[in-house]
Amino acid sequence: MNRIAIYRDSICLAQQASREEVCLVFDGLYREGDAIVFESDERLTRVRVDQSLESASLYLPTGACTFRLPLAGDNLAAYPPMAFQAQRHLLSLAADTGCTYRNLALNPLDQRGSVTAYPHATANVETRDESVFCARNVIDGLVCAAGHGVWPYQSWGIGARTDACLTLDFGREVEIDTMDVYLRADFPHDAYWTQGTVVFSDGSEQTFPLRGVEGRQRIAIGTRRVRWLQLDRLMKCDMPSAFPALRQLMVYGRDIA
């Protein structure tokens, strides 16, 4: 059974359920504090939370997740114009076949704070705690990197910290073999990292070079089974700018059957 429900102050505004794919069309304006609950008998799911965003392949270890509408503070700055603000909203939920080779990091629905849906990105620092510089931005699927700030240029900003690190949690063991790194490239405002180290949940690690360019930098990491990885020991170039940043992280592999 798949179910979608929209709640406001513990009151269910709308819901829809089905044994197959379920779609919910909700007419009305969201308010700050509203939440959407997705429930499924499957752990691997395909979820769409708004017509303005791409659907996401999510792993739900408990069979449910709550999406908190990002209407408070500056949260909407990291989303497309009119996201979650239209009069009509389209949501969907279905089982996902999984096991296909894909970018296992991709999750445009990731949120800051506690979650029960994966993949999930966190970091030890986010510039000024602003939504446009938070960790979740690096797995939203967008690679526009020639700017910084509001959508579509949101990124992970490190507030000039030299000990900045970012963790990507898959929520379960997966098999991976390749990593694509997209640095933010708003030069000369931005600096860049010349080197980084990826630490894996199996205890191994790999150091890799980086260049100050816009676009994909592919890193072969060998076939590994991991639950999470962490980008660490990021070495800044000698440019005067104090602002290296990460635009997107893609990790390719497949679910383990």
C-alpha positions, 0 to 999 in steps of 0.5 A: 500500500502506498499513501500520501497525506498532507497535514496542518496542525495534526489535521489531515487536509488531503490524502490518497492511497493505492496498492499501486502508484498513488497520485494526490492533487491538492488544491490550496495554498500551503502554510508554514508548518504544513507537512507531507507524509509518504508511506509505503510497504516498499523500502525503495520508492519513487517520490514526487513532492511538488510539480516544480521538482523532479521525482526522487528515488528514496530509500525509506528504512521505516517505510515512511517519511515526512517532508516539512514544507520549506516555507520558513525563513530563507528556505525557498531561496534554494528552490525554483520560483513558485515551488510549493507556492502554487494554488494546485499541487501534484504529488506521487508515490510508487515502488521503485525497482532499484538495482539499476546503475545510477547516481545513488546520491541524487535526492532533490527532496533532501532536507536539513535536520533529522530525516527518515529518507535517504540519500541524505547530506550533512556537513559540519559547517554551512555558511551563515546557516543559509539555505543556499549554502547548505549540504542538501544542495549538493545532491539536488541534481543541478550543476549550474555553477557559474554563480552563487546564491539563490536558485539555481546556484545554491551550493555547499558553502564552508564559511572559510573553514579549513576543517569543513567536511560533508557526509553523504549517507545512503541509509543502507549498504550500496555498491559504488564505483565512481564519483563526480565532483562539480565545484562552484565556479563563480570565479574570481569570487570563488576559490577552489580546492586542489585536493580532497579525501573521501573516507568510506564507511568501510574504513578505507579512504582515497585522496584525489586531485581537483582543478579550478574548472566548471563542470564534472571532475570524475573520480574512479574509486573502485568497486566498494560496498558502503553505507556512507562516505565523507568528503574531508581534508579539502585543500584550498588553492592559493587564490586570494578568495576565501570561498571554495564551494561544492556545487554537486556530488554524484556517486554512481552504483547500484542497490544491493539486491 
